[in-house]
Amino acid sequence: MNLVEKILAKASGRQKVEPGDIVVANVDCLLLHDLSGYITSRVFENEVHRPMKYPERVVIVFDHHFSPPTESQARVLEETRAFARRHGVHLFDCGSGNIHHAGLRNGFIRPGAVIVGSDSHTPVHGAVGAFAAGLGNNSHAGMVMPFGKAWFRVPETIRIELSGHHKPGVTPRDSALWLTAQIGEGGAVYKALHFGGKYIKELDMWDRWLFPLITVDVGAKCGFIEPDEKTVQFMSEFTSNPYDLLYSDSDSDFQATWSYDISDLEPQVAASPTLGNVGPISVFAGREVQWAELGGHGGGRIEDIRQAAEILRGRHIANGVKFNVVPSSRQVFQQACDEGLVVDMFQAGCTWFPPSTGSNQAINMGAMAETESMVSTHARNFPGRNGSPKAKMYLSSAYTVAASAVRGVLSDPREFLA
Amino acid sequence: MIGGICTKFGDGVNTDVIMPGRYLVSIDPVELAEHVFEPLGPEVQARVRNSPVIVAGFNFGCGSAREQAASGLVGAGVVAVVAKSFARTFFRNAINTGLLAITQADASDAAADGVEVFVDLVNAVVVVGDSTYPFPAYPESLIEIIRAGGLIPYVSQKLSDGGVA
């Protein structure tokens, strides 16, 4: 069995599972954000009428609102806080950071665990060797909260074998954007993606993160990376609780193996309307942007802030450009303070926002009028997600975000990285 | 058989288009239904409200896993979506909210906007005009969830029947 099959077998009390089996698995962690926590809480209390089975496994993070803009949104948060108190579930309030960063950094995500959530990027936690999938609110309210369980169809697994080394100025985020287009939106529907190969092995953990992050956007159920010594070291920063280090059997087979070499990649951009609309920066260079942002589910890491600062130090963003920096966690903001990056970015004209998920869906920031465009490290670029359906969202590396902010038009970061 | 007039869409209809993120905190199906397909404008919204079936191309419901995309469609009176393929989160959410999600590519091609489309779950066929298009039957467990009106009513029913969830 491979890693995901082993996790699902163990969690459902079976010796063995095969792709296509339906299993009812014990859930180790349910992750909800402020957009899903409220509705899930209402359905659970109004329709299910049973006690919360394992409140200690339920985590709610207020990451879209960091300071509610309307009374009705303030009320939603207040009611969700009261729900958390009533049932004794964990709550990370406004300013705690992005849901996935907060969940991981507070020790709720562990290798070998079953993680579910209503955020569709929940599969990111496959980066540490967990089985993690996005489900809807009824699954949580009807099965996970009252019984601690969820049903799954065991997915077929496709091995994604990555090799090569980046050219200067090209980053793992460029590889991940490019890979999304190679696999294609809907190119791996219902599959588990096993990311491996020398390229993945050599990446640091927060860069490995960017690969399971894309699984939902190619239609897959989950993605995972085999744990190794880097995983163990990484986990030791966040939790002292024990966990099971499971590995795929050496003879586990895959439905297919798709191999990619990233050596020739240029910096990549995914342009609205879809994540598969990816091309090298040269295709998009020169398009105007008024907004730049480091933030989102996979953005706002210290790695992103360091890259942007590398370009912005000693420079200033263009007239008319607003550059918002959103740390993914409080720890990242502390790190940015310690490394002098907060001042560097501020002096270049950037504005710091609270640790959160930034302008994802423009709940608390980041709405655009139809004439505006943004370049960001966000995970989605669908029309209407940030204000007007005519506004444009370009997704790229932090290098490309910073270079574009300096010029006011989409720009190749290598021109700044001599 | 359930169905009626259909509204037809193309490939890759994402859940941000079906239900914009700013309405996700609402739990009122009537209010949710008002915002279904809002980014596509009032004309499309009016058509969807008057058509119990949606026909679409590949990867319907991709993107965010929001269940309100499925429950909002139910609120707007949609009873079935027939598509060439579904995003897995949407498919799961559809079943869990009692919405039929049928994968049938030929029926999707055959159905023009505004024609009548019916789904027969028992015989596992989609009917478009005079033609029928078979699809692999739902497993019995999924039919039971759909019949109950979704996962939560299904689980409650099972529990009151003395079954074990």
Interface residues (C-beta under 8 A of the other chain):
Chain A: I22 D34 L35 S36 Y38 I39 R42 V43 E47 V48 S72 Q73 V76 S118 D119 S120 T122 G134 L135 G136 N137 N138 S139 A141 G142 M143 P146 F147 K149 E185 G186 V189 Y190 V216 D217 G219 K221 T274 Q361 A362 I363 R380 F382 P383 G384 R385 P389
Chain B: G12 N14 D16 V17 P20 G21 R22 L24 V25 S26 I27 P39 F58 N59 C62 G63 S64 A65 R66 E67 Q68 A70 S85 F86 A87 R88 T89 R92 N93 N96 T97 S141 G150 L151 I152 V155 S156 A165
